[in-house]
Amino acid sequence: MSKQRVLITGGAGFIGCNAAQYFLAQGWEVVIWDNLSRRGGEQNLAWLRPAGPFEFHQVDLRHDHQVDAAYEGRHFDLVLHCAGQVAVTTSIINPREDFESNALGTFNLLEAVRRQDRDALLLYTSTNKVYGGMETVPVLERNGRYEYADLPWGVNETSPLDFHSPYGCSKGAADQYVRDYARIYGLATVTFRQSCIYGYRQFGIEDQGWVAWFIIAQVLGKPITVYGDGKQTRDVLFIDDLVQAYVRAYERRDRVAGQIFNLGGGPKNQLSLLELIEQLRALSGRPVSHSFADWRVGDQKVFVADIRKAKEVLDWEPQNRVPQGLAKLIRWVETNQALFTD
């Protein structure tokens, strides 16, 4: 019996390399595409090599000829599409690059799958930013953080889309292309609108990977800038739980094809920036040096994903609560400080 085969775009990135490690451990044939434009990519590939043999190709999804050449004659059970530009502020500085990386890159990949590999399941890692600032959703301050007034379960998949910022537009366009290729061309695609993911091998920055960035800064003794008042709230999801959601989607490919899922920690795993700072102080026994700056463009006061659909359809829910996940990531950063001090 032949091995199952997975293509992971952006496989040298944070989410991609953790997924690759899991599939290698399960005996899958793993093929990684990445353009190595992000910090830590080469280190992540080096870290992966002891996990098992995999193929790596330096592919830039913005160029259709590269995508077509790399895909030629290949067939995959799962295409896990993690590649793309990931930061709102970067998208504002260079909107063309953001568009090409996210919207055009996804389109080129979809076309390659449509022409060459129609039996593959393509899973796209979208974002909660497709819902925009959600300014019309009532928010109140409760227990020192912002919370939804009338959404106890969080935001579900039927909530209106409102692309805000070039990043929101590029990811939102890709999100809808992935969905529509299931409707129009009959491809097996599924979209995960992911909330805040954190975990091992995340080289966080202020605008992306904020949980990891706070932890890295705390461990290295660097100051933290809190944009806004720090009461903005997110549901956070540990990387191991996200990878398990990918696996559950693959196992239920006939049921999930053409669908969209909001994926995050859900209401049980929400916390504000100030609460994260307090938890880091408690876990480390050291104060956290931080200051405040103006709100960032497009920053939601609250985003908490309603994950009930994922629980029902995927038979999935987070296993790592916030204190567990934070403790694991703190230990990893402390053990790997050399990765962050170059």
C-alpha positions, 0 to 999 in steps of 0.5 A: 500500500502506497504512503499518503502524500502531503504537499505543504506550501510555506512548509518552512514557516511556523505552522507548516513545519509543525504540520510537516513534523506531524505527518513525517511522524505518521509515515506520510511522504512530505513535500515542502514548498517555500520561498524562504523569505521569512526569518527562521525558514532555513533553521526550521528545515534543518530542525525537520531533517531528523524527523524523516526524509522529505522533499524540499523545493524553493518555490515562489507561488507568485510565479505561475510557471514555478508552481506549474513546473513544481507540480508537473506529474505530482499527485497528493492526498492533501495540499496544505496551503500555509504560504503567504504574507502574514502581517497587516503592517507589512501589507500597508507598506507594500500592498502589491507584494501582499496581494501577489503573495496571498491572492495571486499565490493562492490562485496559482496553486488552485489552478495547478490543482485544478489542472493536474491533481483534482482528487487532492484535498486542498486546505487553505489557512485563512484568517479571522481578519476577513471579518474586518473590524466588526465595528457594528458588533456590540462590545463591552468591557467586562472583567478588565477586557473587551468581550462581545455583548451578545455572542457568548460562543464567539463569531460563527462562519455566517458572520458578514465578511468585511475585508479591512487592510490590504492583508484582509483583502488579499487573504479574503480574496484567496479565501473566497477563491478557495471556496468557489473552486469547490462550487464551480470546479468541484475541487475538494477544498476547505478553508480554516479561518484561523484565530491566534495560533501560537507554539513551537518554532514561532519567531513572533513579531509585534504584528504577527505571532503576538503571543510568541513575541511577548514570550520571547521578549519576556525571556530575553528581557526585551521591552514590549509595546502594547498597541491600544489599551491592552484590553483587546481580547483574542482566543488563542490556539496551541499549534498541536491542536491546530495540526490535529484539526487539519488531520480531522479535516483530511479524515472527513474530506468528503464531509468538509469539501467546500466548507469553511470553519472558524478555528481558534481556541474558542471562548474557553481560551480567550485572553487580553494582552494585559492578561497575557502579560500578567500570566507571563509575570506569574509564570516567570516570577519576573515583571514584564517591561511594557509600554503603550502606543496608538491602536493599529489599523484594523485591530479588532477589539475582540475576536473569539471564534465560535468553534462549535461547527468544528466540534460537530463536523470534525469531532475536534476541540482544543486540548491545550488550555491557555496555561498549558500552552503558555508553559510549553512555549515558555520552556521551548523559548528558554531552551532555544534562546540562541534562535532569537539572539542573532 
